[in-house]
Amino acid sequence: MDEKENDKKDLSAEAEENVEKPEESEVLEFEFNEDGEEDLKKTLKKLRGSLKQATKEKEEYLTGWQKERAEFSNYKKQEDERRVMFSESMRERILSRFLSVIDSFNMAFANKKLGKGR
């Protein structure tokens, strides 16, 4: 159990490292013209660019998560099939061993009857 918990902690630490943190240059800064007034057009252009980039990243993440989810679902199905096949093969092995033992008993009893008849 401890190993699983350590693996989970390692994965969460790795995930935190992979999260992109905004750099100081990415933090929204407002543009001002010579009069000290905010230049709304430039600020709006920056906001639209930032929104476009965030939307693109969101789509990439969403696509990635969907692919991973589908792969995991396929993995679960394959594991279920493997488990079923394994149990069937074990059942076949056990039955074949029992049948060989039953055959041996049948042969032994048949020989016993033949031995009595002499």
Backbone as CSV, one residue per row, in Angstrom:
resi,resn,N_x,N_y,N_z,CA_x,CA_y,CA_z,C_x,C_y,C_z
1,MET,0.827,-1.193,0.000,0.000,0.000,0.000,0.871,1.256,0.000
2,ASP,1.974,1.204,0.735,2.849,2.365,0.808,3.440,2.684,-0.555
3,GLU,3.758,1.643,-1.329,4.340,1.853,-2.645,3.339,2.555,-3.565
4,LYS,2.064,2.151,-3.475,1.039,2.791,-4.289,0.875,4.252,-3.905
5,GLU,0.896,4.526,-2.611,0.760,5.904,-2.147,1.936,6.733,-2.626
6,ASN,3.142,6.172,-2.578,4.321,6.891,-3.063,4.213,7.157,-4.553
7,ASP,3.699,6.177,-5.314,3.517,6.371,-6.742,2.531,7.493,-7.014
8,LYS,1.438,7.525,-6.237,0.444,8.587,-6.407,1.058,9.946,-6.103
9,LYS,1.865,10.016,-5.037,2.511,11.279,-4.676,3.478,11.708,-5.770
10,ASP,4.233,10.737,-6.320,5.166,11.049,-7.397,4.437,11.575,-8.617
11,LEU,3.309,10.932,-8.960,2.535,11.362,-10.112,1.950,12.753,-9.897
12,SER,1.445,13.026,-8.688,0.861,14.345,-8.442,1.951,15.417,-8.443
13,ALA,3.128,15.095,-7.923,4.240,16.057,-7.951,4.672,16.315,-9.383
14,GLU,4.705,15.258,-10.191,5.076,15.402,-11.592,4.046,16.236,-12.338
15,ALA,2.773,16.029,-12.033,1.710,16.785,-12.681,1.814,18.268,-12.327
16,GLU,2.135,18.562,-11.071,2.282,19.948,-10.652,3.449,20.619,-11.369
17,GLU,4.526,19.854,-11.604,5.677,20.411,-12.305,5.332,20.731,-13.749
18,ASN,4.450,19.926,-14.358,4.104,20.102,-15.758,3.109,21.227,-15.993
19,VAL,2.474,21.707,-14.936,1.514,22.786,-15.076,2.269,24.064,-15.399
20,GLU,1.847,24.695,-16.493,2.504,25.925,-16.892,2.023,27.067,-16.005
21,LYS,2.975,27.727,-15.417,2.639,28.878,-14.583,2.894,30.138,-15.391
22,PRO,2.028,31.110,-15.262,2.224,32.319,-16.064,3.497,33.051,-15.642
23,GLU,4.242,33.448,-16.654,5.441,34.222,-16.370,5.027,35.664,-16.144
24,GLU,5.948,36.437,-15.643,5.616,37.827,-15.364,5.239,38.568,-16.636
25,SER,5.850,38.168,-17.772,5.527,38.825,-19.037,4.131,38.467,-19.517
26,GLU,3.602,37.314,-19.082,2.273,36.892,-19.489,1.170,37.547,-18.660
27,VAL,1.517,38.097,-17.530,0.529,38.762,-16.691,0.042,39.986,-17.451
28,LEU,-1.260,40.165,-17.467,-1.864,41.237,-18.235,-1.384,42.601,-17.771
29,GLU,-0.866,43.348,-18.723,-0.465,44.726,-18.428,-1.262,45.625,-19.346
30,PHE,-1.754,46.689,-18.803,-2.543,47.614,-19.598,-1.623,48.604,-20.292
31,GLU,-2.039,48.979,-21.487,-1.282,49.952,-22.269,-1.848,51.349,-21.986
32,PHE,-0.978,52.300,-21.906,-1.392,53.680,-21.674,-0.821,54.553,-22.784
33,ASN,-1.582,55.560,-23.189,-1.066,56.482,-24.191,-0.319,57.626,-23.493
34,GLU,0.096,58.628,-24.262,0.917,59.712,-23.701,0.216,60.488,-22.591
35,ASP,-1.081,60.578,-22.667,-1.839,61.320,-21.660,-1.990,60.542,-20.361
36,GLY,-1.523,59.309,-20.340,-1.673,58.493,-19.143,-2.977,57.734,-19.115
37,GLU,-3.758,57.865,-20.173,-5.011,57.139,-20.249,-4.761,55.751,-20.817
38,GLU,-5.591,54.857,-20.419,-5.474,53.475,-20.860,-5.804,53.376,-22.352
39,ASP,-4.956,52.713,-23.115,-5.202,52.515,-24.534,-6.017,51.235,-24.678
40,LEU,-7.309,51.395,-24.787,-8.226,50.262,-24.781,-8.043,49.347,-25.979
41,LYS,-7.702,49.894,-27.119,-7.539,49.056,-28.312,-6.377,48.081,-28.145
42,LYS,-5.271,48.565,-27.633,-4.112,47.700,-27.448,-4.387,46.661,-26.359
43,THR,-5.030,47.108,-25.295,-5.365,46.184,-24.207,-6.331,45.114,-24.702
44,LEU,-7.346,45.529,-25.480,-8.317,44.599,-26.036,-7.637,43.603,-26.976
45,LYS,-6.701,44.077,-27.773,-5.967,43.202,-28.690,-5.166,42.159,-27.907
46,LYS,-4.536,42.589,-26.821,-3.783,41.650,-25.975,-4.723,40.625,-25.339
47,LEU,-5.867,41.091,-24.861,-6.843,40.188,-24.244,-7.359,39.158,-25.246
48,ARG,-7.625,39.599,-26.470,-8.098,38.663,-27.493,-7.021,37.626,-27.823
49,GLY,-5.784,38.077,-27.918,-4.686,37.151,-28.181,-4.520,36.158,-27.046
50,SER,-4.635,36.647,-25.825,-4.529,35.781,-24.657,-5.682,34.779,-24.628
51,LEU,-6.877,35.245,-24.956,-8.046,34.368,-24.997,-7.887,33.311,-26.082
52,LYS,-7.390,33.703,-27.239,-7.182,32.769,-28.341,-6.177,31.693,-27.943
53,GLN,-5.099,32.103,-27.285,-4.078,31.141,-26.847,-4.650,30.209,-25.779
54,ALA,-5.413,30.747,-24.849,-6.001,29.931,-23.788,-7.005,28.933,-24.376
55,THR,-7.776,29.363,-25.365,-8.737,28.475,-26.019,-8.011,27.354,-26.747
56,LYS,-6.926,27.700,-27.424,-6.133,26.693,-28.136,-5.554,25.675,-27.157
57,GLU,-5.004,26.132,-26.047,-4.455,25.237,-25.028,-5.540,24.349,-24.437
58,LYS,-6.712,24.944,-24.199,-7.833,24.184,-23.653,-8.217,23.051,-24.591
59,GLU,-8.289,23.334,-25.871,-8.635,22.308,-26.859,-7.577,21.206,-26.894
60,GLU,-6.296,21.591,-26.815,-5.225,20.597,-26.805,-5.340,19.704,-25.572
61,TYR,-5.564,20.306,-24.423,-5.710,19.528,-23.183,-6.935,18.622,-23.250
62,LEU,-8.044,19.151,-23.748,-9.275,18.376,-23.848,-9.075,17.182,-24.780
63,THR,-8.446,17.432,-25.918,-8.178,16.352,-26.868,-7.279,15.303,-26.235
64,GLY,-6.244,15.756,-25.531,-5.333,14.827,-24.853,-6.042,13.993,-23.810
65,TRP,-6.881,14.615,-23.004,-7.622,13.881,-21.966,-8.583,12.883,-22.598
66,GLN,-9.238,13.298,-23.683,-10.172,12.381,-24.341,-9.441,11.171,-24.907
67,LYS,-8.271,11.394,-25.513,-7.481,10.277,-26.047,-7.055,9.342,-24.925
68,GLU,-6.567,9.909,-23.833,-6.130,9.089,-22.701,-7.295,8.307,-22.108
69,ARG,-8.434,8.928,-22.034,-9.615,8.256,-21.488,-10.032,7.088,-22.381
70,ALA,-9.987,7.298,-23.704,-10.334,6.234,-24.641,-9.314,5.102,-24.549
71,GLU,-8.035,5.449,-24.459,-6.997,4.429,-24.335,-7.172,3.628,-23.047
72,PHE,-7.512,4.297,-21.972,-7.719,3.601,-20.705,-8.929,2.682,-20.779
73,SER,-9.979,3.153,-21.431,-11.178,2.319,-21.599,-10.836,1.072,-22.409
74,ASN,-10.066,1.244,-23.475,-9.640,0.094,-24.280,-8.766,-0.849,-23.458
75,TYR,-7.893,-0.284,-22.642,-7.024,-1.093,-21.789,-7.858,-1.935,-20.828
76,LYS,-8.873,-1.314,-20.212,-9.736,-2.050,-19.289,-10.445,-3.196,-19.999
77,LYS,-10.934,-2.954,-21.213,-11.609,-4.003,-21.970,-10.643,-5.142,-22.277
78,GLN,-9.432,-4.804,-22.699,-8.433,-5.828,-23.006,-8.079,-6.640,-21.765
79,GLU,-7.943,-5.979,-20.633,-7.631,-6.692,-19.392,-8.774,-7.615,-18.988
80,ASP,-9.999,-7.161,-19.169,-11.151,-8.023,-18.870,-11.148,-9.255,-19.767
81,GLU,-10.847,-9.041,-21.051,-10.788,-10.175,-21.981,-9.663,-11.132,-21.585
82,ARG,-8.502,-10.590,-21.212,-7.384,-11.433,-20.785,-7.748,-12.238,-19.544
83,ARG,-8.425,-11.590,-18.621,-8.831,-12.258,-17.380,-9.796,-13.408,-17.683
84,VAL,-10.742,-13.173,-18.573,-11.699,-14.213,-18.952,-10.972,-15.362,-19.630
85,MET,-10.071,-15.051,-20.556,-9.330,-16.100,-21.258,-8.457,-16.898,-20.286
86,PHE,-7.852,-16.203,-19.328,-7.018,-16.879,-18.339,-7.854,-17.841,-17.503
87,SER,-9.005,-17.375,-17.044,-9.851,-18.245,-16.215,-10.352,-19.437,-17.027
88,GLU,-10.665,-19.224,-18.300,-11.103,-20.338,-19.147,-9.973,-21.349,-19.331
89,SER,-8.767,-20.868,-19.562,-7.646,-21.802,-19.757,-7.344,-22.561,-18.465
90,MET,-7.463,-21.898,-17.324,-7.247,-22.588,-16.047,-8.324,-23.645,-15.828
91,ARG,-9.552,-23.322,-16.165,-10.655,-24.275,-16.045,-10.398,-25.490,-16.942
92,GLU,-9.927,-25.226,-18.169,-9.613,-26.333,-19.081,-8.501,-27.219,-18.518
93,ARG,-7.468,-26.613,-17.970,-6.361,-27.388,-17.391,-6.844,-28.276,-16.247
94,ILE,-7.620,-27.684,-15.369,-8.119,-28.433,-14.212,-8.998,-29.593,-14.678
95,LEU,-9.899,-29.321,-15.610,-10.786,-30.375,-16.110,-9.995,-31.479,-16.810
96,SER,-8.992,-31.130,-17.585,-8.205,-32.166,-18.270,-7.450,-33.022,-17.260
97,ARG,-6.970,-32.429,-16.180,-6.290,-33.211,-15.139,-7.273,-34.141,-14.425
98,PHE,-8.463,-33.647,-14.120,-9.476,-34.503,-13.495,-9.871,-35.643,-14.423
99,LEU,-10.006,-35.330,-15.712,-10.376,-36.379,-16.668,-9.301,-37.449,-16.758
100,SER,-8.038,-37.039,-16.727,-6.968,-38.043,-16.774,-6.982,-38.904,-15.509
101,VAL,-7.284,-38.317,-14.354,-7.387,-39.090,-13.112,-8.572,-40.035,-13.179
102,ILE,-9.696,-39.576,-13.690,-10.889,-40.423,-13.821,-10.605,-41.577,-14.778
103,ASP,-9.910,-41.261,-15.884,-9.548,-42.336,-16.823,-8.668,-43.382,-16.140
104,SER,-7.720,-42.923,-15.340,-6.850,-43.868,-14.622,-7.665,-44.744,-13.679
105,PHE,-8.613,-44.147,-12.964,-9.470,-44.924,-12.074,-10.301,-45.939,-12.871
106,ASN,-10.861,-45.504,-13.983,-11.661,-46.401,-14.815,-10.827,-47.586,-15.303
107,MET,-9.593,-47.276,-15.744,-8.718,-48.353,-16.208,-8.366,-49.290,-15.053
108,ALA,-8.109,-48.755,-13.889,-7.756,-49.577,-12.723,-8.930,-50.470,-12.331
109,PHE,-10.133,-49.932,-12.285,-11.295,-50.741,-11.930,-11.600,-51.790,-13.006
110,ALA,-11.370,-51.441,-14.253,-11.588,-52.407,-15.333,-10.609,-53.569,-15.199
111,ASN,-9.360,-53.271,-14.867,-8.365,-54.323,-14.676,-8.680,-55.163,-13.436
112,LYS,-9.250,-54.550,-12.425,-9.604,-55.270,-11.205,-10.680,-56.308,-11.495
113,LYS,-11.654,-55.904,-12.310,-12.727,-56.836,-12.681,-12.183,-57.990,-13.518
114,LEU,-11.242,-57.690,-14.409,-10.641,-58.743,-15.220,-9.811,-59.705,-14.378
115,GLY,-9.139,-59.159,-13.367,-8.309,-59.977,-12.475,-9.153,-60.911,-11.631
116,LYS,-10.331,-60.535,-11.230,-11.223,-61.354,-10.407,-11.792,-62.530,-11.210
117,GLY,-11.990,-62.301,-12.468,-12.606,-63.303,-13.304,-11.695,-64.499,-13.539
118,ARG,-10.463,-64.487,-13.258,-9.534,-65.585,-13.510,-9.628,-66.632,-12.534
